Amino acid sequence: FPSKPLTPVLERLFESGVPGAVMAALKIVEDHRIYRLTPVLMRLLAGGHPRVLIEALRAVRKMGEDESAPDVLALLKHEDALVIREAVITLLSFSERRYWRHFVDLLSHPSATVRRTAVWAASLSGRPAALQSILRALDRETVADVRQEALKRLSPFDRPEIIDYLTREAIGSGELSVRNMSRWYLDRVPPHSRFARYKVLYGHARDEAFGAGILDLAGRLGT
C-alpha cells in the first residue's frame, strides 16, 4: 500500500477537524497500519468528537500502540459511556491484568453500560481483590443486565464468596432471568463445593424462606 504518497492527504484530512473526514482517515491508517501517523493518533486521543475518539482508540488497539496507555487511561473519565467502553477494551488489549484497579473504579459509574464493561474487565485479572470489589459493587447494583454480566464473569471462579453470591441470587433475586441464570451457573460448580457452601449458608440462615430455598437448590441440583 503506497502509504508515503498518501500521508500528506491523510494529514490534511486530520487537520480539517471534520468528524467524517477524520474518521475516514483513521480507518485508512488503521487498516494499513501507517505507523508514521502514530503522533496524529496520540493527538486525537486528547479530545474531540466521541465517534472520532472511538475510531482513534480502535486504530491504536489494532496498531498495538501501548505507549498511548496514559492517554487512554485519561479517557476513562470521559463523559461518553461508549468512549469509556472503547478505552477499557483498548487497555485490555495492552494487558488484561495491569489496569484492573482502574476498572474497579468504574464499578460505581452512573452508566450501566460502563458498569457492565467494568465487571467484565476487572474479572479478567482474576485477582481476589478485583473479584471482591465486584461482589461489593453488586450489593448496590439494581440493573439486571449488569448483575447477569457479573454472574457470567464470576461463575468460573470456584471461590466460597462467589458460590454464596450465586446462591443468594438463585433464591432471592427479584428478576426471574437473574434467578434462572444463577441456577444455571450453580449447576456447573463442582458438587462438593456447592454442598459445602449450602451447609454453611443453611446453618446461618435467619430467614425461613432462604433456608427453604437452599434445601430446594440442594435437592434440585442433586447435591
N, C-alpha and C positions, 0 to 999 in steps of 0.2 A: 504493500500500500504506500503510495507516494506521500508520506506524512510531511516531509520537509517543505515541499512547494505549497502545501495546503495550510501550513502553520500560520502565515500572516492572515489568511482568510478567517481561520478559526479565532485568532486573536481579536480581529475586528468584530466578530460576532459576540465574543465575550464582552468586549468594551461597549457594545451597543446598549447593554443593560436590559434589552427586551427579553422577557422570560422565554418566549417561544424560540427566539434565536439562540439564546444561551443554552437552552435545553437541547436543541438540535446539535450545537457544537459539542456539548458534553457527551452526547450519545456517540458521536464520531470518535472523540478522544477515548471514551470507554471501550467501544467495540474494537478499536485498532490499537489500543494501548500506546498512545502517543505521549511518552514519558517526558518529553521536553516541555510539555504544557502542564506538568505537575504543579509548578508555582501558581498557575492560574487556578487550579483546583483548590489549593490551600487558601487563596484569597476569597474564593467563593464561599468557603465554609465560615467565613467571618460574619455572614449575614446575607439577607436578601429574601426573595420570594420563596415561600415554603416548597413549591414544586421544583425550583432551581436547587434548593438545598438537598432535597431528596435525591434528585438526579446526580448531584455532585457527590453525595455520600455513596451512591451505588458505583460511581466511577472510581472513587477512592478504594472501595472494597474490591472491585474487580481487578484493580491495578496493584493491590497489595501495598498501598502506601501507609504503612503503620506508623510512620513518623508524624502523621497527622493526628495521632491519638489525642493530644491536648485540645486541638480544635474540635474534634468530635465529642470529647467529654463535655466541652462547654455547651454543646447543643442539647445535652440532657436537660438543660434549664430553658429550652425554647418553649414558646407558648403554644406551638402547634403539636398535637399529640402524634401525628404521623411522622413529623420530623424527628421527634424523640424516638419513636419506634425504629426508624431507619438508622438513627445514631446507635441505638443499642445493638442492632443486627451487625452494624459495621464494627463495633468494638468486639463483639463476639467473634467476628472473622479474624481479628488480630489475636485474641486469646479468650478461651472460654472460662478461664479461672482468674485472670488478673484483675478484672474490674467488678467483681461481684459486690463489693461494698457500695459502689455507685448504683448498682441495680437495686440493692436493698433499699436505698434512699427513695427509690421511685415507687415502692410498695404503698406509700401513702399519697400518691399523686391524685389530684382531683379527677383525672380522666381514667375511666375503666379500661380503655384501650391500653394506656400506659401501664396500669397496674397489672393487667394480664400479661403484657410483654415482660414486665419486671419479674413476675413469678417464674416464667419460663427461663429467663436469662439467669436469674440468681440460682435457680435449681441446677443449672448445668455445671456449676462449680463443684457440686457435691459436698461442699463444706458443711459440717454440722451447724456452724453459726449462721450460715445462709438459710439452711432449712428451718432452723428455729425462728429466724426472722420472718420467714414466710408464714409459719404457723401462728406467730403472734399477730401478724397483719390480718390473718383470716378471722381472728376474733371480732374484728370490726368490719369485715367485708360483707356487704349486702347484695352485691351483684352476682347472680348465678353463674354467668359466663366466667368471671374471674375465679370463683370457687371451683368450677369444673376444670379450669386450667390447672389449678392447684392440685386437684385430685389426680389428674393425669401426670403431672410432673413429680409429685411427691411419692406416688404409689410404688415406683421401682425400688425405693429405699426401705429395706427391712429394718425399720427402727421403731421402738416401742411408742414414741410420741406420735409417729405418723400413723401407726395402726390404730392408736386411740382416736386420732382425728377422723380417720375413715369410719371408725365405728360410730362415733358421735353423729357424723353426717348421715350415715346409713339409717340411724334411728330417729334423729331429731330434726333433720333439715326440713324447712318449710317448703322446699321445691322438690317435686316428685323426680325431676330429672337428676337433681343432685343426689337424692337418696338412692335412685337406681344405679347411678354411676358409681357411687361409693360401694354399694354391694358388689357390683361387677369387679371393682378393683380388689375388694377384700377377698373375693373368691380366688384371686391369684397370689395372695400372700401365703407363704408356707403354713400348712395347718398347725404345726406346733407353735409357731409364732402367734397366730390368731388365738389359739386356745389359751396360751399363757396370758395374753393381754385381756381376753374375755374374763378369765378368772379374777384378775386384779380389778378390772372395772366393775364386775359384778359385786365383788367384796366391798367396794367403796360406793356403790350406788345408793343414793339417798332418795331417788325418785323411783317409785314403783314401776312406772311406765318404762323408764330407761332400763331397769333390771329385766323387765319382761322382754324388752327389745333385744337385749344381749342373749337371753335364752333362745329367742326366736332365731337370731343370727347363728348361734351355735348349732341349733338343730337343722336349720335350712342349709347351712354350708357343710354339714357333715362332720363338725368338729366335736 
